[in-house]
Amino acid sequence: MFVQMNGMSKRFGSNLAVDSVDFEARAGEVTALLGENGAGKSTLMKLLYGIHHADAGSITLDGQPAKIATPRDAIRLGIGMVFQQFSLIPALTVRENLALMLASSDWWIGRGARRLNALATHLHSVVPEVDPDRRVAELSVGQIQLIELAKVLLLDARCVILDEPSAVLAPPEAERLWREMRHLCERGLSVVLITHKLHDVKACADNVFVMRAGRLVGTASAVGLNDAAIVDLMVGRAPPVQQAPTPLALAAKTRLWIKNTSAGTAKNVNLELRGGEIVGIAGVSGSGQTDLAEAVSGMRALDAGEIILDGKPLRSTRSKALPSSQVGYIPEQPLANAIVPNLSVAINLALKRISRLPFLPDFSALTRDARGLIEKFDVRPTDPQLQASALSGGNLQKLVAARELSEQPAVVVACYPSMGLDITATATVYSALFGLSRNGCAVLWVSEDLEDLMRHAHRIAVMFDGRVVTVLDASTTSLAEIGAWMTGSTPAPAREASNSLRV
């Protein structure tokens, strides 16, 4: 399918999100749509998918004018979109989630129904290792991403839009997704890749369109792409330097002790962090790192063990799962776990201290505080009274980071804190995170960006099959060593690793 968009514009209140943009995507090619958070990339594609209605502009598909008023229209015309925020229902099986995409289905479909069996065959062609009768809640992020893609392909899409698909994928999962995109192109499909990662562009893109502040600022072939030139087009300025914390700031005593803790898939984790220390948690998706993060943050009850902060019990098997003002938490999926979509940006920024506010809070003060955080973390649009649901995925990430890193917590649990963020926004979040570390905060940083962990963490705890199998010095380890531990290929005797503090 040849997609052509001419003069597309979209305004939200006073914010001109898309300003007279021309865009095209050709059959058999991956077209990368690049730009900072809030540049208008997702909004432009939501105009193509029928979620938003354009204020101006026209769309043609294969040379024919197309009227797309709803996603149903887009799907009927062969356009499918995989969103940054997953839409699968965790309590249902994979097969049942795919069944929901059928144009019409009976109110009851038994497990042995012919249509469901056909869905299993379709699923096997995209994610062969996934059991169709397994619940989505049990799958890794990489598997869920591919199942979302399978949903779109089930509808015979000829143009597939992927919104930041590699944001939380480990390198092997990202490489698999890149291969899948190339396979789609070989079948004659158009693929639009919304991203800010140059790795994605180099791996699979044919053409590049760059947006900034709602406008198209450049197009190019992806062949021989100059990284510096693209970054300059995206941000219009040199990105700020990220300063890692110095190991000299580490306290002598343990600040956070995760003591023989089990929660969900995390098993018997024993890990100590000093004040000022950043400990990275590395592991293939589904290795227990998310459950561990939820246990420390108070979002998940402990099955065994306890968590001690500054020598005093913070959580135990006897306490309910309950967030603490002493712990800042940036979750893996902010929209699902950290945001109230229908409340304003200002109220969402105040949620951490909502219990400490008077019965009739000073809303003008809340708005004033919100404006300061919005400016500091560059949340777009800048209106504090806008509903949080109006923000893009990257700006929701910035909103959550602004709230969780601005309350001077004793501990920060950061799961993929730069997920969906551009270079400038990543530097802002890291600066706030490292500032807390320098002031004595203990940071538990869950990430699959191993280079980031090696560059900024003091130690890296690697999880495999729910357990911490080794703790490595970030300054002396290598990608190969971490990767070996992550995949369980290290000989069993070497797994008796100490989780004690490095002095």
Backbone torsions as a table, in degrees:
resi	resn	phi	psi	omega
1	MET	NA	136.0	175.4
2	PHE	-102.7	114.4	-178.6
3	VAL	-102.9	130.3	177.5
4	GLN	-133.5	126.3	177.8
5	MET	-119.5	129.0	-175.7
6	ASN	-123.7	127.7	173.7
7	GLY	60.1	36.0	-176.1
8	MET	-74.6	130.9	177.2
9	SER	-136.5	145.3	176.9
10	LYS	-150.5	128.1	-179.6
11	ARG	-117.4	136.5	171.3
12	PHE	-115.6	101.1	-175.6
13	GLY	62.7	-124.6	180.0
14	SER	-87.4	-4.6	-176.1
15	ASN	-94.1	117.8	176.1
16	LEU	-88.1	94.6	-172.9
17	ALA	-74.8	-35.8	177.7
18	VAL	-132.2	125.8	-171.1
19	ASP	-123.7	96.0	173.2
20	SER	52.5	56.3	-175.5
21	VAL	-97.0	134.0	170.1
22	ASP	-104.5	134.1	-177.1
23	PHE	-147.5	147.0	174.2
24	GLU	-146.0	151.2	176.5
25	ALA	-137.7	128.8	-175.2
26	ARG	-103.2	152.7	176.8
27	ALA	-61.4	138.9	177.7
28	GLY	79.4	12.4	-178.4
29	GLU	-133.1	150.0	170.2
30	VAL	-98.0	118.9	178.3
31	THR	-105.7	116.7	-179.9
32	ALA	-88.7	131.6	177.2
33	LEU	-110.8	107.1	-171.8
34	LEU	-106.5	156.3	175.0
35	GLY	161.3	165.2	176.5
36	GLU	-66.3	168.4	170.4
37	ASN	-61.1	132.0	-179.0
38	GLY	83.0	8.0	-179.5
39	ALA	-73.5	-17.5	179.8
40	GLY	108.5	5.5	-176.1
41	LYS	-60.7	-55.1	-177.7
42	SER	-65.6	-37.5	179.3
43	THR	-62.0	-42.9	178.9
44	LEU	-59.0	-44.3	-179.3
45	MET	-72.6	-27.8	175.5
46	LYS	-71.4	-23.4	171.2
47	LEU	-68.4	-39.9	178.1
48	LEU	-68.2	-33.7	-176.9
49	TYR	-88.6	-5.4	175.2
50	GLY	87.7	8.5	177.6
51	ILE	-75.9	-41.8	174.7
52	HIS	-110.8	154.0	177.1
53	HIS	-104.6	130.3	-177.6
54	ALA	-70.6	144.7	173.2
55	ASP	-81.3	-24.2	178.5
56	ALA	-158.0	158.6	177.2
57	GLY	112.7	172.1	-178.3
58	SER	-141.6	157.0	180.0
59	ILE	-127.4	133.3	171.7
60	THR	-125.1	142.6	177.0
61	LEU	-121.2	119.6	-176.8
62	ASP	53.2	37.7	176.1
63	GLY	83.6	-3.4	-178.6
64	GLN	-106.4	135.1	178.1
65	PRO	-57.4	139.3	-179.1
66	ALA	-127.3	131.6	173.9
67	LYS	-104.0	114.3	-176.5
68	ILE	-120.0	100.1	-177.7
69	ALA	-97.9	-23.6	-177.2
70	THR	-143.1	163.5	173.0
71	PRO	-58.4	-31.3	177.5
72	ARG	-60.4	-40.3	176.9
73	ASP	-62.7	-44.0	-178.9
74	ALA	-62.3	-44.3	179.9
75	ILE	-63.0	-41.4	179.2
76	ARG	-61.5	-32.0	-179.3
77	LEU	-87.8	-0.6	175.5
78	GLY	96.2	19.9	178.7
79	ILE	-107.6	128.5	177.8
80	GLY	-126.8	149.9	-177.7
81	MET	-134.4	131.5	174.1
82	VAL	-105.3	117.3	-171.8
83	PHE	-86.4	159.9	178.2
84	GLN	-63.9	-37.4	176.8
85	GLN	-93.6	121.6	-175.3
86	PHE	-65.1	149.6	-176.2
87	SER	-119.0	4.6	178.0
88	LEU	-68.5	152.5	179.1
89	ILE	-93.8	111.8	-171.9
90	PRO	-58.9	-32.9	-175.3
91	ALA	-76.1	-15.9	-179.5
92	LEU	-93.3	162.0	176.0
93	THR	-76.3	167.9	178.0
94	VAL	-61.0	-45.2	-177.9
95	ARG	-62.4	-40.2	-179.7
96	GLU	-67.8	-36.9	176.7
97	ASN	-63.4	-40.8	177.8
98	LEU	-66.2	-34.9	-179.1
99	ALA	-63.2	-30.2	179.7
100	LEU	-65.3	-18.7	-179.0
101	MET	-85.3	-10.5	179.9
102	LEU	-63.8	143.6	-177.4
103	ALA	-58.6	-37.8	176.2
104	SER	-150.7	138.0	179.0
105	SER	-148.6	156.1	178.7
106	ASP	-64.5	157.8	179.9
107	TRP	-68.0	-18.7	177.9
108	TRP	-134.1	123.3	177.0
109	ILE	-123.3	111.3	-179.3
110	GLY	-69.3	163.5	-177.2
111	ARG	-61.4	-28.2	-177.1
112	GLY	-93.6	7.5	-177.1
113	ALA	-62.1	143.3	-176.4
114	ARG	-60.5	-38.5	-177.2
115	ARG	-66.2	-37.4	179.4
116	LEU	-69.4	-36.0	177.1
117	ASN	-64.2	-37.3	177.0
118	ALA	-65.1	-34.8	177.7
119	LEU	-64.7	-36.8	178.9
120	ALA	-62.9	-38.9	178.1
121	THR	-64.4	-43.1	178.1
122	HIS	-61.7	-43.7	-179.4
123	LEU	-61.1	-40.8	-177.0
124	HIS	-61.5	-28.4	-178.7
125	SER	-72.9	-21.2	-178.2
126	VAL	-105.5	-45.8	-178.5
127	VAL	-130.1	78.3	-171.2
128	PRO	-63.5	-23.9	-174.5
129	GLU	-85.8	-7.1	-175.4
130	VAL	-90.0	129.3	175.4
131	ASP	-73.6	121.5	-177.6
132	PRO	-59.3	-24.5	-177.5
133	ASP	-95.5	11.7	176.3
134	ARG	-86.5	142.0	178.7
135	ARG	-70.1	142.7	-178.8
136	VAL	-59.8	-33.2	-178.6
137	ALA	-60.5	-19.0	-176.6
138	GLU	-93.9	-0.3	-173.0
139	LEU	-95.5	159.5	175.5
140	SER	-77.9	163.4	179.6
141	VAL	-60.3	-41.4	180.0
142	GLY	-62.3	-39.7	178.4
143	GLN	-67.1	-40.7	179.1
144	ILE	-62.8	-39.8	179.5
145	GLN	-59.4	-43.9	-179.0
146	LEU	-71.0	-31.6	177.3
147	ILE	-69.4	-37.1	173.9
148	GLU	-59.0	-40.2	177.1
149	LEU	-65.4	-40.2	178.7
150	ALA	-61.4	-36.9	177.1
151	LYS	-58.4	-46.4	-178.5
152	VAL	-65.6	-42.9	-179.0
153	LEU	-67.2	-26.7	177.9
154	LEU	-60.6	-27.8	-178.2
155	LEU	-89.8	13.5	178.5
156	ASP	59.6	40.8	178.5
157	ALA	-65.8	139.6	175.7
158	ARG	-106.4	-14.8	172.2
159	CYS	-129.5	120.0	-177.2
160	VAL	-112.4	125.2	177.9
161	ILE	-105.3	125.2	179.7
162	LEU	-116.5	117.9	-176.7
163	ASP	-97.5	107.0	179.9
164	GLU	48.0	55.1	-171.7
165	PRO	-69.5	-23.1	-175.3
166	SER	-101.1	14.9	-172.4
167	ALA	-57.3	-40.1	-177.2
168	VAL	-121.9	24.2	-178.4
169	LEU	-94.1	140.8	172.4
170	ALA	-69.4	158.5	-177.9
171	PRO	-50.6	-45.0	179.2
172	PRO	-63.9	-36.2	179.1
173	GLU	-69.1	-39.0	177.7
174	ALA	-63.8	-42.3	178.7
175	GLU	-62.2	-37.7	178.5
176	ARG	-66.0	-40.9	178.6
177	LEU	-64.8	-41.0	177.7
178	TRP	-59.2	-43.7	178.6
179	ARG	-61.4	-40.2	-179.1
180	GLU	-64.6	-37.8	177.8
181	MET	-64.4	-41.2	178.1
182	ARG	-64.8	-37.7	177.7
183	HIS	-62.9	-39.0	177.8
184	LEU	-62.3	-40.8	178.7
185	CYS	-65.2	-38.3	178.2
186	GLU	-62.4	-25.5	177.5
187	ARG	-86.9	2.3	175.9
188	GLY	92.7	10.3	-179.9
189	LEU	-83.1	157.1	168.6
190	SER	-93.9	134.2	177.6
191	VAL	-122.7	126.4	175.4
192	VAL	-109.5	122.3	-177.0
193	LEU	-111.4	106.3	175.2
194	ILE	-83.7	121.6	-175.8
195	THR	-159.8	166.4	167.8
196	HIS	-126.0	7.5	-177.6
197	LYS	-95.7	121.7	179.2
198	LEU	-69.8	-23.6	175.2
199	HIS	-59.6	-42.2	178.9
200	ASP	-61.4	-43.4	-177.1
201	VAL	-63.3	-48.0	-178.2
202	LYS	-64.2	-32.4	-174.0
203	ALA	-74.3	-35.0	-170.7
204	CYS	-147.5	-5.4	-173.7
205	ALA	-82.1	149.6	173.4
206	ASP	-101.3	-39.7	-177.4
207	ASN	-134.9	159.5	-176.9
208	VAL	-133.1	133.3	169.8
209	PHE	-119.2	130.6	-176.7
210	VAL	-116.0	128.8	178.6
211	MET	-114.4	147.6	172.7
212	ARG	-147.0	127.9	178.3
213	ALA	53.1	40.4	174.7
214	GLY	86.5	-6.6	-177.1
215	ARG	-114.0	151.8	172.4
216	LEU	-78.4	121.7	-175.9
217	VAL	-112.9	-3.8	178.0
218	GLY	177.7	151.3	173.2
219	THR	-133.8	152.6	-178.7
220	ALA	-164.0	161.5	168.4
221	SER	-76.8	144.0	-180.0
222	ALA	-75.6	-14.2	-179.4
223	VAL	-70.7	125.4	179.5
224	GLY	66.0	28.9	-176.9
225	LEU	-61.9	135.1	177.7
226	ASN	-91.7	113.3	-175.6
227	ASP	-58.6	-45.5	-175.8
228	ALA	-61.5	-39.8	-179.4
229	ALA	-66.1	-40.8	179.7
230	ILE	-66.2	-44.3	178.6
231	VAL	-60.4	-41.0	179.5
232	ASP	-63.1	-40.3	177.2
233	LEU	-65.7	-39.5	-176.9
234	MET	-67.1	-46.7	-171.1
235	VAL	-108.9	-19.0	178.0
236	GLY	70.2	11.8	-179.3
237	ARG	-165.3	164.3	177.1
238	ALA	-72.0	129.7	178.8
239	PRO	-65.4	146.9	-179.7
240	PRO	-66.5	151.7	179.9
241	VAL	-76.9	134.2	177.5
242	GLN	-89.1	124.1	-178.6
243	GLN	-104.0	119.0	178.8
244	ALA	-77.4	151.9	178.4
245	PRO	-69.4	154.0	179.4
246	THR	-92.2	137.6	178.8
247	PRO	-61.3	-19.3	-179.0
248	LEU	-66.4	-16.4	-177.7
249	ALA	-83.0	-5.4	-174.8
250	LEU	-66.9	137.7	176.9
251	ALA	-75.3	161.5	-179.4
252	ALA	-79.4	-29.9	-174.5
253	LYS	-99.6	156.3	175.3
254	THR	-66.8	132.8	175.3
255	ARG	-100.8	-46.4	179.8
256	LEU	-120.9	128.3	178.2
257	TRP	-123.7	110.2	172.3
258	ILE	-88.9	100.1	-165.7
259	LYS	-102.9	106.3	175.5
260	ASN	47.2	48.1	-171.4
261	THR	-92.5	133.2	171.4
262	SER	-123.8	135.7	178.9
263	ALA	-158.7	117.9	-177.3
264	GLY	60.9	-123.4	-179.0
265	THR	-86.8	-7.2	176.5
266	ALA	-80.6	129.8	-171.4
267	LYS	-125.1	120.9	170.2
268	ASN	48.8	52.7	-179.9
269	VAL	-83.8	128.0	176.9
270	ASN	-126.1	108.8	-172.3
271	LEU	-148.5	134.6	-179.9
272	GLU	-119.3	140.7	178.3
273	LEU	-127.2	133.9	174.7
274	ARG	-85.2	161.2	173.7
275	GLY	-60.9	132.1	-179.0
276	GLY	87.7	-2.7	-176.1
277	GLU	-93.8	139.6	172.2
278	ILE	-108.7	118.1	177.0
279	VAL	-112.7	118.2	177.7
280	GLY	-82.8	144.6	174.6
281	ILE	-113.3	113.7	-178.9
282	ALA	-111.6	149.8	178.0
283	GLY	169.8	153.1	173.8
284	VAL	-63.9	147.8	-179.4
285	SER	-49.1	134.9	177.8
286	GLY	86.7	13.6	-178.6
287	SER	-88.0	3.4	177.9
288	GLY	108.4	-5.7	-175.4
289	GLN	-66.4	-36.7	179.5
290	THR	-67.1	-42.7	178.7
291	ASP	-65.0	-36.7	176.8
292	LEU	-64.2	-44.5	179.1
293	ALA	-61.7	-42.1	179.0
294	GLU	-65.8	-34.1	179.1
295	ALA	-67.1	-45.3	-179.3
296	VAL	-66.4	-37.5	-176.3
297	SER	-79.9	-12.7	-180.0
298	GLY	93.5	9.1	178.8
299	MET	-86.8	-13.3	-178.8
300	ARG	-136.4	137.5	178.5
301	ALA	-72.1	150.3	178.4
302	LEU	-82.8	138.7	173.1
303	ASP	-88.6	-27.2	179.4
304	ALA	-160.5	159.2	175.7
305	GLY	81.9	-165.9	179.3
306	GLU	-154.6	165.1	177.4
307	ILE	-123.6	125.4	-173.1
308	ILE	-116.5	131.2	178.8
309	LEU	-120.1	122.0	-180.0
310	ASP	52.3	40.3	175.8
311	GLY	81.8	-1.2	-178.7
312	LYS	-119.2	144.2	-179.6
313	PRO	-60.5	128.6	174.7
314	LEU	-101.0	-42.1	178.8
315	ARG	-144.5	149.2	176.1
316	SER	-150.8	177.3	179.0
317	THR	-68.2	-17.2	-179.0
318	ARG	-87.7	-14.2	-177.9
319	SER	-97.9	151.4	178.2
320	LYS	-76.5	156.6	173.3
321	ALA	-67.4	117.0	-175.6
322	LEU	-154.5	125.6	178.4
323	PRO	-61.6	154.7	-179.9
324	SER	-124.8	143.6	177.6
325	SER	-67.4	-15.6	179.1
326	GLN	-80.9	-11.8	-175.6
327	VAL	-119.6	118.5	171.7
328	GLY	-86.1	139.1	-174.1
329	TYR	-137.1	116.3	171.7
330	ILE	-104.0	104.7	-173.5
331	PRO	-79.7	170.4	-178.9
332	GLU	-66.1	-35.9	-179.5
333	GLN	-125.2	87.1	-174.9
334	PRO	-56.7	-40.1	-177.0
335	LEU	-62.1	-37.8	-178.2
336	ALA	-82.9	-30.7	-168.1
337	ASN	-121.7	-0.1	-174.9
338	ALA	-142.4	0.2	-173.7
339	ILE	-130.0	142.6	167.7
340	VAL	-103.3	99.2	-168.2
341	PRO	-56.1	-34.9	-174.3
342	ASN	-87.8	-0.7	174.6
343	LEU	-95.1	162.2	-176.9
344	SER	-70.9	163.0	175.2
345	VAL	-59.4	-41.0	-179.2
346	ALA	-61.1	-45.4	180.0
347	ILE	-66.9	-40.4	178.3
348	ASN	-61.7	-36.6	178.6
349	LEU	-70.1	-20.4	-179.2
350	ALA	-97.9	-0.8	-174.3
351	LEU	-58.4	-32.6	-176.8
352	LYS	-63.5	-29.6	-176.9
353	ARG	-117.5	20.3	-174.9
354	ILE	-63.0	-33.0	-178.6
355	SER	-72.3	-18.1	-178.8
356	ARG	-95.1	-4.0	180.0
357	LEU	-81.1	151.2	176.2
358	PRO	-65.8	164.8	-177.7
359	PHE	-56.5	-39.1	175.1
360	LEU	-114.2	88.1	-175.5
361	PRO	-68.5	159.3	176.1
362	ASP	-82.0	97.0	-174.7
363	PHE	-68.0	-27.4	177.2
364	SER	-67.2	-36.1	176.7
365	ALA	-68.9	-39.5	177.6
366	LEU	-61.5	-41.8	179.3
367	THR	-65.2	-40.9	179.4
368	ARG	-64.0	-44.6	177.7
369	ASP	-62.3	-40.6	-179.0
370	ALA	-63.5	-40.1	-179.6
371	ARG	-61.8	-37.9	178.2
372	GLY	-62.8	-44.3	179.7
373	LEU	-70.3	-37.5	177.9
374	ILE	-60.0	-42.8	179.5
375	GLU	-69.0	-43.3	-177.0
376	LYS	-63.7	-41.4	-176.8
377	PHE	-100.5	4.9	174.8
378	ASP	56.6	47.6	176.4
379	VAL	-75.5	131.4	-178.5
380	ARG	-127.2	140.3	-6.7
381	PRO	-62.3	166.6	-171.2
382	THR	-92.8	2.3	-177.2
383	ASP	-76.2	115.1	-178.6
384	PRO	-66.7	-21.1	-177.6
385	GLN	-89.6	-3.2	178.3
386	LEU	-68.6	142.3	175.6
387	GLN	-64.5	141.5	-178.8
388	ALA	-60.7	-28.5	-179.5
389	SER	-62.8	-17.2	-179.0
390	ALA	-82.1	-8.8	-177.5
391	LEU	-85.0	149.7	174.7
392	SER	-72.1	168.1	-178.8
393	GLY	-58.2	-42.9	179.9
394	GLY	-65.6	-37.8	179.6
395	ASN	-74.1	-29.6	171.3
396	LEU	-63.8	-40.0	177.6
397	GLN	-61.6	-42.9	178.8
398	LYS	-65.4	-38.0	178.8
399	LEU	-61.6	-46.9	-179.6
400	VAL	-64.6	-43.6	178.7
401	ALA	-61.4	-41.2	179.4
402	ALA	-59.4	-44.3	-179.3
403	ARG	-67.8	-48.0	-171.7
404	GLU	-75.4	-24.6	-176.9
405	LEU	-99.7	1.3	-175.8
406	SER	-104.7	-0.3	-175.6
407	GLU	-100.8	10.7	-179.7
408	GLN	53.1	56.5	180.0
409	PRO	-72.6	160.9	175.4
410	ALA	-79.3	-29.6	-178.3
411	VAL	-136.5	140.7	171.0
412	VAL	-121.3	128.4	171.9
413	VAL	-108.0	109.6	-174.6
414	ALA	-114.6	111.6	178.4
415	CYS	-100.9	111.4	179.8
416	TYR	50.2	55.6	-172.9
417	PRO	-62.5	-21.1	179.1
418	SER	-101.2	14.1	-178.6
419	MET	-58.7	123.7	177.4
420	GLY	75.2	8.0	-177.5
421	LEU	-99.1	146.2	175.5
422	ASP	-80.3	-178.3	-174.4
423	ILE	-60.9	-45.7	-176.7
424	THR	-68.0	-45.1	-179.6
425	ALA	-65.5	-37.4	177.0
426	THR	-60.4	-43.8	179.6
427	ALA	-62.4	-37.9	179.2
428	THR	-64.8	-46.0	-179.8
429	VAL	-65.7	-43.7	179.5
430	TYR	-63.0	-39.4	179.3
431	SER	-60.1	-43.0	178.1
432	ALA	-66.8	-41.1	-179.6
433	LEU	-64.8	-45.4	-178.9
434	PHE	-69.5	-31.3	176.6
435	GLY	-63.2	-42.2	176.2
436	LEU	-62.3	-42.5	179.4
437	SER	-59.5	-44.3	-179.3
438	ARG	-64.7	-23.0	178.7
439	ASN	-92.3	10.6	174.0
440	GLY	102.8	1.6	178.0
441	CYS	-72.7	139.9	174.2
442	ALA	-91.4	130.9	-174.3
443	VAL	-117.6	125.1	172.1
444	LEU	-107.1	113.5	-168.6
445	TRP	-116.4	107.8	178.0
446	VAL	-90.1	123.8	-178.5
447	SER	-156.6	154.4	172.0
448	GLU	-111.7	6.5	171.9
449	ASP	-89.4	90.2	-172.7
450	LEU	-64.9	-34.0	179.0
451	GLU	-64.3	-37.6	176.7
452	ASP	-62.7	-45.0	179.9
453	LEU	-63.6	-42.2	179.8
454	MET	-65.4	-32.5	-176.9
455	ARG	-78.5	-35.0	-168.7
456	HIS	-116.7	-22.4	-177.7
457	ALA	-84.3	160.2	173.6
458	HIS	-87.1	-43.9	176.0
459	ARG	-134.3	158.2	179.2
460	ILE	-126.7	117.3	174.6
461	ALA	-94.2	124.1	-177.6
462	VAL	-100.6	129.7	178.5
463	MET	-107.1	139.5	175.5
464	PHE	-144.9	127.8	179.5
465	ASP	54.6	39.5	174.1
466	GLY	87.1	-6.2	-175.6
467	ARG	-118.0	150.9	169.9
468	VAL	-80.4	112.9	-173.9
469	VAL	-96.1	-18.3	175.2
470	THR	-164.5	156.8	172.9
471	VAL	-125.0	120.7	-171.8
472	LEU	-112.3	149.4	172.2
473	ASP	-74.4	117.1	-174.7
474	ALA	-62.8	-26.0	-176.6
475	SER	-81.0	-14.9	-176.6
476	THR	-120.5	-8.4	-178.3
477	THR	-82.2	177.2	-179.7
478	SER	-134.1	162.3	176.6
479	LEU	-58.5	-40.5	-178.4
480	ALA	-63.4	-41.0	-179.1
481	GLU	-66.7	-46.0	178.9
482	ILE	-62.1	-44.5	-179.7
483	GLY	-60.2	-37.7	179.1
484	ALA	-64.1	-44.6	178.7
485	TRP	-65.0	-39.2	-177.8
486	MET	-62.2	-34.1	-176.9
487	THR	-95.1	2.0	176.7
488	GLY	74.4	19.4	-176.6
489	SER	-89.2	-4.7	177.2
490	THR	-72.5	136.8	179.1
491	PRO	-52.0	142.0	-174.8
492	ALA	-53.6	-43.7	-177.9
493	PRO	-59.1	-29.3	-177.7
494	ALA	-76.2	-9.1	-177.7
495	ARG	-79.2	-6.9	177.2
496	GLU	-77.3	63.2	-173.7
497	ALA	-89.5	148.6	178.7
498	SER	-84.9	134.8	175.0
499	ASN	-99.2	12.2	-177.4
500	SER	-73.0	166.0	-178.8
501	LEU	-66.2	143.5	172.1
502	ARG	-88.3	122.1	-177.3
503	VAL	-89.6	NA	NA
